[in-house]
Structure formats: structure tokens, C-alpha cells
């Protein structure tokens, strides 16, 4: 006979440690005000959860189910060696590694390399030579693009089965984590390049890349562009199409052929949101179809809704996010806002060219400050939404006019406006670095604004 499940009780104590100890000393197990937990399979949670909200949440689709082909980011086991902020520095380092005038011991000492179970310095040096074309872009941390020598000879886990789809042609990918340790869930990004596995956390969670399109492993050089297919679950697509009363097509410009969920094998077309406004004398187009990028943008918008994140925060911490099936009334407005976010986060939006910060003083541009709370001075603006400040990078130079909402903005476990500078401590910023940082501030500020616009459009499923 199967035994019944045990009953689970829970109690929170808040305050100073000595006060908690005193409460425990003054009570027994029977006298404390325990709360009985409603345990449900398969999670068997040890804290109270609103299962009505969970039932609502589970009506949506999981991003892990929608994008069948996915994997965690690249894990090199030697980031300091195969990744760098400067292309030439990385090139010279890898070139030196393969230079046989140096012994294995000298190479190990020079680059602080160690053998492990699966990788040996001597074997790696004999197996290959430096190939310049193996240097690729990698999204290392939020808004932090670096160079990686992407060779399986030097990288322990290159995730080639998924990362190839970002190398063989133009692509977008959703980045999400299966687990999170913070209540303010923000573990979501997009990419068009390779990604590092610690893009959202330094040591407490790994991000997964969900490519939008899949490219053939061996591209046909006779084709002007390689043929790609959507990395989307047909069953979920069918349900979305029915709810929207639209036909799914695999590419912008593809002609529906009566089998909307079967890829038509057309080459890729760029698809960006239309510019606001409609030329006079031209009637607005009625959408009868939707594409993979429309669906990605819809998902990206919903996952940036503050109300969505707050409503489902308990469930977002324990599994991949689930997205409500779209409503025909709000789908296209959310697609538009999601597209704006996507372009901001890929650093491709023209909005980023209009800096909202200044960098007024001359100097050597070397970051000597460690960038902590003492290096950020709050300035004008009484309300949090309009308050700005300046961050000093050394004793003479600073970025001014940084909105506090941008300075404190989180993506995963990082605050990008602070993290980007911290990671460059001791480095000299060039002109492109300064412009890139100013673009980060614009992107974060605009992201906050768009998130507020998304909220009125998103609502839990009825």
C-alpha cells in the first residue's frame, strides 16, 4: 500500500539574527504559527504558491518547447586566453600559442594555462595552427561584445550544434535562463552572435540560446544566401496561427502556399518594423500573415512586461518562461514594441545615435576607479524616473547625465551600466568605447520606457 505524502509546513522569520534566535528559544515546534503548504506534483514546493496563478501561467507555451533546438552558451574553461576585448591582442596571443619556438612549459606559464582531464597543452599545440577566420564576435555580458577564438581545439564546450546557426547566416536568438535566484526576474536578452554561458550570472545560473532559424551544416556556395528553416514547434505554431486567424510564413515576402507551417525554402529577407506613420494616399496594410521574427518580437515584449514578471515571479525562478498565447487585439502593438527592444539590445537601433549623456573633460581616458557607489554622484531630478547623475572613471573624467533608472537597471544578475565599466578597470577607453557606453545608457533608458508601454497591452489569459 502506498504511503500518503507527508505534510509540509513553512514559516518565515524576518529581522536581526539575535531576534530570530530569541523567537526560537521562546517557542516550540507546536507553538510557532506554521503555514501549511499545498504540495503539488511535480514541483512539491516548500514555500506557499498561488496555484490559481500557476494554472493561468501554465496555459501559455514554454520557450523551451517552442524552440526545439537550443543549448547553453559557450563554456571555454579558459576565458582569459581565448576571449579578449581587442582583436589584435587575441590574434597575437593565439599565434604565440602555436609558435613552436616556445616550449609547452613556457606557453603554460606565459598564458596561465593548465591541463585538465579533456585538454592537454601539448596535444592542442600539435593538433592545429592559428586560423585568423576563427576569431568571432561573442556576446560575453549584457551589451559587452568581445572577440573569441572559436576553435574546438582550445574550447572545451563550444556548443557547435547550436552556435553554428549564428555563424552560417543572419539570425536572431532568444536568451533565457531555466533558473533564477532573484525576485526581480530580468533574465532575458536577444543575440545575433555567439554567447558566453555566464552572460546573466557569474556563477549562479547559465543562459540558454534559442536560435530563431536553423541553417544547414554545410552551406551551398552556389546559393546567394543559404536556405534556412524556422526553429519553431509546428504544433505550437498551429495554435498561435488559429488564435490570431493569421497564416504563418517562414520568411518575410514568402507567398502562402496552403501549407503555412511547412518551410518554403526561401532565402532570408531582412525584417525590421515599419517606420511610424504612413505615406499620404496609401491605405494601411491589413496583416494576414506573421513570420518567425514577429513571433520572437511578441515574446520579447511580453517577457519585458513588469506586470508579467511580478505576477509570475515564483514560477520564472524555477523553469524556462512560459508565454501566453497572443491576443489578436494586442499582438501587433506588442510585436512593434518587441522589435524596438530587440534593435536596442542588439545595438542596431538608430535611436542609439542620439546620446543623452556627456563626457566633457579631457584626459587619458583610463578607468582607474573601481566603480562603486562612491563613484556615482546623483544630480538633478527629484523623482526617480527623472533623476540623473555622473560616474567618475578617474579623478578628472566622468560621464554625466546618466539616468538613475539606467544606472540601476538589471539584466539577470548584472547592472550593465556599472558592469561594463567595472570590467574595463585599468583600460584606456578609445572613441568607440566611449560612444558604445553612451549607447548602452540610451538602450537601458529606452528599455525602461518601452517596458512601461508594454504593460497596458499585456494581461493574463482569461
N, C-alpha and C positions, 0 to 999 in steps of 0.2 A: 504494500500500500504506500502510495506516495505521500510524503510528509507535507503539511501545509507550509507556505512560505513564512519566514519569520516576520514579525512586526518591527518596523523601523521608526525611531523617534529622533527628533532633532531639536537643538536649542542653540541660539546664538547668544554670546555674552560680549558686550562692547564696553570699552573703557581701558583704564590702566591695568597693567598686569597684576599689581597688588590687589586691586579691587576685584578682579576675576578670581584670584586665589581665595580672597576672603569670602566671596559668594559661595565658592565650592566648599570651603571649610564650614560654612554656616548651614549647609544643606546636605541632604542625602539624595540618592537616586529617585526616591519616591516623592520628595518634596519640591523638586525643581519643576517648573512649568513646561514640560516637554510638549512638542507638537508632533503628532503622528503623521508620518509621511505616507502618501498614497503611492505605493510602488507599482510600477507597470513595466511589463516586458517591452522591448528587450533591454532598456536602459537600467532599470532598477535604481533609480536616482536616490541619493542620500540626502537631498535637500528638497524642500517643497517647490512644486512647479504648478503653473496654471495649465491643466490639461485641456481646458477648453481652448486656450490659445494654441496649444500644441496641435490639437485636432485641426484648427484653422490653418496653421502653418504647414501641416503635412498635406494639405490639399494642393500645394504647389509642387513644382518639379525641382529635383536636386540638380545643381550644375554638374555634379559628378555623373549623373545619369544622362544629361543632355549631351555632354561632350565625351563620347566613349573613349577616345584616345587622349590620354593625359599622363603626366608624370611630375614628380617633384623636380625642383631645379637642379642645376649642376652642383656637384659636390667634388671639389678638386682634391682636397686633403693637403693642398699646398697653395693657397690663395696668394700669399706674398710672392710666390715665384711665377705663377702663370697668369696673374692678373695685375694690371697696373693702370694708373691714370694717364700715363704718357705712352704713346705708341712706340716712339724710338727707344725709350728705356726698356720696354718689354722686348722689343726686337733684339737689342744688344744683349740682353740677359739670356734669352733663349739661344741666340747664336753662340754665345760663350759656352753655354752648357754642352753643346755638341762639338766644341772645339777640342780636338784630341791632343792638343799640346798641353792641356791641363789634365792632371790625374783625377780619378774619381774622388779621392780624398780631398783634393784642392777644391773641386766643384762642391762637394758636400759642405765644406767649411765656408766657402765664399757665399753660397746661397742658403745656408742653414737648412739643408735637405737631409732627410733620414730615410733609410729603407723601411718598408713595412711588409706585412705578410704578402701583399699582392704587387708590390712595386719595388724594384731594385734599381739604384742609380746606374750601376754598371751595365745592366741589361738595357735600360732605357737609352743610354748614350750610344749603344751599338745598333739599336733597332731602327733608328730613324735619323734624319738630319733636319735642320731648320728649314721650314717651308713658310715664306712670308705670307702666302694667302691664307694660312691657318689663323692669322690674327683677326679676330672678330669683335664686334660690339657686344657687350653684355650689360644688362640692367642689374647692377650689383646691389644697390639700395634704392629707395624711392628717389626718383629724379637724378640718380647718380649713375651715369653711363661710363663704363670703363672699357679697357681692352683686355681680351683674354686670348691666350694662345690655345685654341680649341683643338687639341690633339689627344686622342685616347692614349697615346704613349706617355703623356705627362699628367693626365687627369684620371682619377680613379673611377668616378661615376659621371660620364659625360651625357647621359640620358639621350643618346643619339636617336633612339627610336621616336622621340617626340621633338627634340630640338632641331632635327633635320628639317622640319616643316617651317621653321623660321629662317632657314638658310637657303632653301631651294626656290624661294619665290616670296613675293609680298604677302604678308599675313598679319593677323592680329591674334592676340591670345588673352584670355581672361586669367587672372592670377587670384587664387583664393586659398585659404588655409582650412584644414579639416578641424583644427582645434585652435582655441584662443584662450588666453588666461586673463584678459581684461574685460571689464563690463562695457567699456566704450568701443564696441566692435567696429573696426575700420580696416580689416584685413582683406582689402580688395584693390586690385590695380589692373591695368592692361599693359600689354607689351607688344612690340613688333620685332623684338630681338631675343637672343638667348637670355636666360635669367639665372641668377645665383639662388641656391636653395635657402639662404638666410636673408632673403630680401625683406621680410617682415619682422623677423626676430633674430637676435644674435645667437641665442642658444635655447629658445623655448618654443619653437614651432617652425615647421617647414612649409613653404608655399608650393602649390601645385599649379602647373601651367596647363591650360586648356586651349589648344590651338583651334582657331575658327575653321581653317582649311587644312586639308591633307594633300601633300604633294607626292608624286611618285618618287621612289628612292633613286632611280636613275633617270634624270631628265633627258628628254629627247631634244638634242641640239638642233634638229631640223625645224622644231616649232619655235615661233617667235616668242611665245611665252609658254611655260609648262602648264599642262592641264592640272587643275586641282579640283578636289571634291569637298563638300562641306563635312565637317566633323560633327555631325548632329544626328541624334537619335530619331529615326523616322517615325516611331510611334508618338513620341512627344511632339514632333513637328506637326503630325497629322492633327493632333488635338488642338494645338495652337492655331493652326490654319482654320479649323472648324469654329473655334471661338471667335476668331477675327473675321470670318467669312472672307478670307483672302486666299490667294494661291501662292504657295511658296515657290520661288525660283532660285536656283543656286548662284546666280550672278546677276548683277545689275545689267540690264539690257537683254537678258535672256528672254526668249519667247516661250510662254507657257505652252506645253505640248500635250496636255491632258494627263500627264503623269508627274504632278508637281513635286513629288518627293524623290524622284529619280534624277540624279545629277545629269545635266545635258552635255557635260564635257566641253563647255565653252571656256575660252581663256578668261583670266581675271580682268575686271574693269575697276578702275578707282571709283569709290563710292563715298562721297562726303556729303553732309547735309546741305540742302539748298540755302542760298543766302536769303536773309529776311527780305520780305517784300516781293511783289510780283509785278513784272513789267506791265504798263498800261496796255489795255486792249487784248491781253492774253488771259483766258479763263484759267483758274486754278485747276490743276490736275487732280482727278479723283484716283486715289491709290486702289488698285485691285490686286496687287501682289506685294509680297515682302521678301526680303533677302536675308542671308545669314548676318550681314552687318547690321541690319535693322534689329534683328533679334538680340544680337550682342549689345547694341546700344540700349535697348529696352531693359535688359538685365542689369546693365551697368548703372542705369538711372535708378532702378528700384533699390539696388544694393547700396545706393548712396542716400536713400531717404532716412533722415534722422528718426522719424516715427517708426519706420520698419525696423531699424536697428534697436531701438528701445523696446518695441513690442516683443521682438523675438530674441532678445539678447541671451536668454538662458539656453536657447537651442542653437544659436550661432556659435556658441563656445564649444560644442561637443561634436559637431559634424559639418560637412560642407553646407553652404547656404542653400535654402530652398526658395524658389522664386514663384510668386503667384502667377497663374495663367493670366495673360493680358486681357484687359477690357477694351473693346473696340473704341470706346469713347476717349480713353486716355492713352492708348497705345502710341499714336503718332506724336503727341506732345512729349511723352516720355522718351521716345526714340530721339527726338530733336535735342532734348536736354542731355541724354546719354551720349550723343555724338559730340556735343560741346565738351563734356567731361573727358571723353576719350582723346580728343585732339589736344586738350590742355595737358593731360597726363602723358601723352606721347611727345610733348613739346613741339607740336606742329601747328598749333592754333595761331592765327595772325594777331590775336588779342595779346599774345605774349610780347609782341614787339613794342608795346606801349608801357614802358616802365613806370611804376608807381613809387619807386624808391630812388634815392640819390646816393652817390658815392663821391662826396665833394672834395676831399683832401688829397693832395699829392703825397706820395711816399713810396716805400719799396714794395708794398702790396703783400708782405709776408705775414701770415697769420701766426702771431706769437701768443695771443690769448687762447686759453683752453675752452672758451665759450661756455660759461656757466651763467647762472642768474645774475651775477655781478657785472657781466659784460653786456647785458641788455638793459638799456635805460628807457623806461616808459616816458612818453612825451605827451603830445596833445590828444584831446578827445576824452570826454568824461565817460561816455558809455563804452562798454566792452567792444561793441560792434564797430566803433569808430576810433578807438584808441590806437595810437601808433607809438613807435619807439625806435631806438637806434641800437645796433650791435657793433661793438668795437672789435676789430680784428687785431689791432695792435694799439700802441699808445697814441698814434696820430690819425689813424684812418678808421672809418666806420661806414656802414650802410644805414641811411636814415629814412624815416617814413615807413618803416615796416609795420603793417597792421598787426596788432596783438593776436588777432584770430589766426593769422598766418604763422606767426612765431610759435604759437602753442598748438598748431594743428597736428593731429596724429594720423599716420598711416601705419597700421599694425602697431608694433612696439616702438616705432621711431617718430620723432618730430623732425621732418625733413629740413625745415628752415634752420634748425640747430645742428642736426646730424651731418649735413653736407659740409658745414664749416668745421665742425669738430674733426672730421676725417681728414681735413687738409691742414691740420696744425703743423706748423713748421714749413709749409709750402708757400711758394710765391704765386699769387694769382695773376694770370695774364688777362688780356682784354676779354677773351672768350669766356673765361671763368667768371669774371665779374658780370658779364651780360647773362650768363647762364643762371647765376644765383638770383639776379633780378627777375629773371623769368620764373624761377621757382616761386618767388614771393607772389607774383601775379597769378600763377597757376593755383596756389593754395587759397588766395583771396577769392578768386573767381569760383573755385570749387565750393567754398562756403556759401557764396551767393546762390549758386545753382542748386545746392542741396536744399536751401530754403524754398526754392521754386518747385522742387520735385515733390515736397511733402503734401501740398494740397491736391496733387494729381494721384498720389498713391493712397490706397486704402485696402485694408484686409478684405479677403474674399468673403462675400455674404454666405 
